[in-house]
Amino acid sequence: EADIYQTPRYLVIGTGKKITLECSQTMGHDKMYWYQQDPGMELHLIHYSYGVNSTEKGDLSSESTVSRIRTEHFPLTLESARPSHTSQYLCASSDLKAGSNEKLFFGSGTQLSVL
Amino acid sequence: GEDVEQSLFLSVREGDSSVINCTYTDSSSTYLYWYKQEPGAGLQLLTYIFSNMDMKQDQRLTVLLNTKDKHLSLRIADTQTGDSAIYFCAERPGGSQGNLIFGKGTKLSVKP
């Protein structure tokens, strides 16, 4: 059973609000990820981190930002939410020490709706 | 760049076998994976195969890998309604720092 948690599970918010999506893992994993998932299922990597104080942009340009001050915590922030940010956001982690066999563990996701 | 392709939908009857196919482009891929996503949940690793293997079996799941054709398949024997989900194929590109590349997912519907 994976120990990676995302809160909130669902969030409905008005345009222009600042929001932070929380992600925590208790597995001591170095690498963490944020994916945005279309209603059409496709996953888009928006941010990742190799460890504390490391943050990298993913393949899909995103107006969100991330921070990694502690190994277990990788929050994602939107400074000013817009309807185009409406999506499912999935957090994941993996153990870099596993080498090439990188198994990702996913949280249950945050479904964000911006009105 | 690297790409992973899979068909978007598959519908089968309960008790039949399901075969989900995936093709990839990176010939230096090391590991290939199948993830399952149930409604309202995150992805869960189902199984994986190393690139020097051509088959891996785990209970009802059989993974076949053809590295010459860059083709990966997932066979689910005796498919149940609980197998209805989205199945993602993913590859680990060659090199130690590359992120996993996911396909767009195949939605499996199992009819009773």
Interface residues (C-beta under 8 A of the other chain):
Chain A: A2 Q6 Y33 G40 M41 E42 L43 L45 Y48 G58 L90 A92 G99 S100 N101 E102 K103 L104 F105 F106 G107 S108 G109
Chain B: L8 T30 Y31 Y33 Y35 G40 A41 G42 L43 Q44 L45 Y48 F50 I86 F88 R92 S96 N99 L100 F102 K104 G105 K107
